[in-house]
Amino acid sequence: MKRNLVMKVMTLALGMLTFLATTTAASACIWGLYQPEEPKSLREK
């Protein structure tokens, strides 16, 4: 019984942390927090 409860809590925590990581990574570019430098080969002269 105790193991079953621990597994449910761990699964829930893992799901929430995965969702948080995905949301943060996807939205960083939208908010302007992460702007990668454009490679020199792609820059217009």
Secondary structure by P-SEA (a helix, b strand, c coil): caaaaaaaaaaaaaaaaaaaaaaaaaacccccccccccccccccc
